[in-house]
Amino acid sequence: MAMTPRTVLITGATGGIGGALVESYAEPGNTLILQGRNAPRLAEQAAFAQARGARVLTQVLDVRDRPALAAWLREVCSQEQVDLLIVNAGVNTNIGPDGAGERWEDIEALIDVNLLAAMATVDGVLPSMRARGAGQIALISSLAAYFGLPVTPSYCASKAAVKVYGEALRGWLAPEGVRVNVVMPGYVESQMCHDMPGPKPFLWPADKAVRCIRRGLERNRPRISFPFPLNFGTWWLSVLPPAISERILRLIGYRG
C-alpha cells in the first residue's frame, strides 16, 4: 500500500542525498522541516522548496550538540505532526592517501554524527509517533555496512550500527504502527563521496538515488539498498568466508 507523507523532517538537508530529498518532497501541501549546518545552503534549499509550493521550516544546527538537537525536536514535535523522519545527516573519514590512518578526533566526530546523533534524532521524534500509533522513520545506512572497507573503517562501523539499529527498531515498532526502514545506498554523487578514496563503481546521481529511496519508503520495504549489482556483490561479501571477501576487495582496488 502506497503511503504519502505530508510532513517530512530531513536531517543533513544540505548534503548530496539530503538536497535531492528536499527537491523530491517539495510539493504543494507538504511541510518540510530541514536541518543542516550550512546556513546559506539551507536557505537556498528552503527558497527552492517554497517556490515549489511547500511550507518550510529550517534549523541551522550541528547535530553533535545533542542538548540543542533534543530541544529543537521537542519543539518541532509539540507543534508539528511528523509523518516521515529521514535521518540522513552523516560524515565520512578515511585512512588517508598514504594509509597513515584515521585521526582520533575525526573518529569521535564521525561516531557523534553518524550514530549517536542518529539515535538521538530517533529518540526525539519517536515518542510523538508512538503516541499517535503512526509515522515512518528512514535511517540512512550504506552498502558499506555489509563488509568493512579498508579505507574507511569508522564509517563502515557506524553504518553497520545504524543498519542493525534500524532493523531492531522495525521489529519492535511495527505492532505499534510506526514503520522503520533502513536505506543502504551505494556510491551517490556528492562531495562526501568524491572525498572518499578508492574505486566508486556504479556511481548514481543523487536524484536517481532519491527516486529509489522514495519508492522503497512508499512500499515500506525493510531494506532499501541499491544499485542492484553493487548491492548483490556487497551482500555476498558479508556471507562469504572473510578471507575470500578480503581477496575480492584487494582485486578491485580496495587496499589499506
C-alpha positions in Angstrom: 0.0 0.0 0.0 1.4 3.4 -1.0 1.9 5.9 1.8 2.2 9.7 1.2 3.7 11.7 4.0 2.7 15.4 4.2 5.2 16.5 6.9 8.8 15.4 6.3 11.7 16.1 8.6 15.1 15.7 7.0 18.4 16.0 8.8 21.5 16.7 6.7 19.3 18.5 4.2 22.3 20.4 2.7 24.2 17.4 1.5 24.0 15.4 -1.7 21.3 13.0 -0.9 19.7 15.5 1.6 19.4 18.1 -1.1 17.8 15.7 -3.6 15.4 14.6 -0.9 14.3 18.2 -0.4 13.7 18.5 -4.2 11.7 15.3 -4.3 9.4 16.1 -1.4 9.0 19.8 -2.2 5.4 19.7 -3.3 2.3 21.8 -2.7 0.6 20.7 0.6 3.8 19.3 2.1 5.6 20.7 5.1 9.4 20.2 5.1 11.4 20.5 8.3 15.0 20.8 7.3 18.2 20.7 9.4 21.7 21.5 8.2 24.9 23.1 9.3 25.5 25.2 6.2 23.2 28.2 6.7 23.5 29.7 3.1 22.9 26.3 1.5 19.9 25.6 3.8 18.4 29.0 2.9 18.8 28.1 -0.8 17.1 24.7 -0.2 14.2 26.4 1.7 13.7 29.0 -1.1 13.6 26.3 -3.7 11.1 24.2 -1.7 8.9 27.2 -1.1 8.9 28.1 -4.8 7.6 24.6 -5.4 4.7 25.3 -3.1 5.9 23.6 0.1 5.8 25.0 3.6 9.3 25.0 5.0 10.8 25.2 8.5 14.6 25.3 8.8 17.0 24.8 11.7 20.7 25.6 11.4 22.2 23.1 13.9 25.2 20.9 14.5 23.6 17.5 15.4 26.7 16.8 17.6 25.2 19.4 20.0 22.7 16.8 21.4 21.1 19.1 24.0 20.3 21.6 21.3 19.1 18.8 19.0 16.8 17.4 21.6 15.4 20.8 22.4 14.7 21.5 18.8 13.0 18.1 18.2 10.8 18.6 21.3 9.7 22.0 19.9 9.0 20.6 16.5 7.0 17.6 17.8 5.0 19.9 20.0 3.9 22.0 17.0 4.0 19.6 14.0 2.9 16.1 13.3 6.0 14.5 11.6 4.8 11.8 9.2 8.2 10.9 7.9 11.6 11.3 9.6 14.6 10.8 7.4 17.8 10.5 9.5 20.3 11.5 6.8 23.0 13.6 8.5 26.3 11.9 8.1 30.1 12.4 7.6 33.0 10.3 6.4 36.6 9.9 7.2 39.4 7.7 5.8 42.9 6.4 6.4 44.4 9.0 4.0 46.2 8.6 0.7 49.3 7.2 2.3 47.4 4.8 4.7 48.5 6.7 7.8 45.2 6.1 9.5 42.2 8.0 10.8 42.7 10.7 13.4 41.0 10.0 16.7 39.3 13.4 16.7 37.8 12.6 13.3 36.6 9.2 14.5 34.9 10.7 17.6 33.2 13.3 15.4 32.1 10.7 12.9 30.5 8.4 15.6 28.9 11.5 17.2 27.2 12.4 13.9 26.6 9.1 12.2 25.5 7.1 15.2 24.8 9.0 18.4 23.1 11.9 16.7 21.1 9.5 14.5 19.9 7.6 17.6 19.2 10.9 19.4 17.1 12.1 16.5 15.0 9.0 16.6 14.7 9.3 20.4 13.5 12.9 20.0 10.7 12.1 17.4 9.7 8.6 18.3 7.5 9.4 21.4 5.1 11.5 19.3 4.9 8.8 16.6 4.2 6.1 19.3 1.6 8.3 20.9 -0.2 8.6 17.5 0.4 5.0 16.5 1.7 6.2 13.2 4.7 7.6 11.5 7.7 6.4 9.5 11.5 6.6 10.2 14.1 6.2 7.4 17.7 5.6 8.6 20.4 6.2 6.0 23.0 3.5 6.3 25.2 2.3 3.5 26.2 -0.7 1.5 29.5 -0.3 3.4 27.6 -1.8 6.4 27.7 -5.3 4.8 31.5 -5.6 5.0 34.2 -3.2 6.2 36.2 -1.4 3.5 39.9 -1.0 4.4 39.9 2.7 3.5 37.1 3.8 5.8 37.0 1.7 9.0 35.0 4.1 11.2 32.5 5.0 8.5 31.7 1.3 7.9 31.4 0.6 11.6 29.0 3.5 12.1 26.8 2.5 9.1 26.7 -1.2 10.2 25.5 0.0 13.6 22.8 2.2 12.0 21.7 -0.8 9.9 21.3 -3.1 12.9 19.7 -0.4 15.0 17.1 0.2 12.3 16.3 -3.5 11.9 15.8 -3.8 15.6 13.5 -0.7 15.7 11.4 -2.1 12.9 10.7 -5.3 14.7 9.9 -3.5 17.9 7.7 -0.7 16.5 5.8 -2.4 13.7 3.0 -3.6 16.0 2.5 0.0 17.2 2.0 1.3 13.7 5.4 3.0 13.3 7.3 2.0 10.2 11.1 1.8 10.1 13.2 1.4 7.0 17.0 1.0 6.6 18.4 2.7 3.5 21.6 1.3 2.1 22.9 3.4 -0.8 26.0 2.5 -2.9 28.0 5.4 -4.3 25.9 8.5 -4.8 27.3 11.7 -6.3 28.1 14.2 -3.5 31.1 15.9 -2.1 31.4 13.3 0.7 31.5 10.5 -1.9 34.0 12.4 -4.0 36.3 12.8 -1.0 36.3 9.1 -0.3 39.4 7.3 -1.6 39.1 4.1 -3.6 37.1 3.0 -6.7 33.4 4.0 -6.9 31.6 1.5 -9.2 28.0 2.1 -10.3 28.0 5.7 -9.1 24.5 7.1 -9.2 23.3 10.7 -9.4 21.6 11.9 -6.2 18.2 12.4 -7.9 18.2 8.8 -9.1 19.1 7.5 -5.7 16.3 9.5 -4.1 13.7 8.2 -6.5 14.7 4.7 -5.4 14.6 5.7 -1.8 11.1 7.2 -2.1 9.7 4.2 -3.9 11.1 1.9 -1.2 9.6 4.1 1.6 6.2 4.2 -0.1 6.2 0.4 -0.2 7.6 0.2 3.4 10.5 -2.1 2.4 12.6 -3.2 5.3 15.8 -2.6 3.4 16.2 -0.2 0.5 19.5 -1.0 -1.0 20.9 0.0 -4.4 22.2 -0.2 -7.1 21.5 -3.9 -7.8 24.8 -5.2 -9.0 26.8 -3.5 -6.1 24.1 -4.4 -3.6 24.3 -8.1 -4.6 28.1 -8.0 -4.6 28.4 -6.4 -1.2 25.8 -8.7 0.3 27.9 -11.6 -0.9 31.0 -10.1 0.9 29.1 -10.4 4.1 28.3 -14.1 3.7 31.5 -15.4 2.0 34.4 -16.6 4.2 36.2 -13.4 5.3 39.5 -14.4 3.6 37.7 -14.6 0.3 35.9 -11.3 0.8 39.3 -9.6 1.6 40.8 -11.1 -1.5 38.0 -9.7 -3.7 38.3 -6.3 -2.2 42.0 -6.3 -2.9 41.4 -7.4 -6.5 39.0 -4.5 -7.2 41.4 -1.9 -5.7 40.5 -1.6 -2.0 43.8 -1.7 -0.2 44.7 -0.3 3.1 
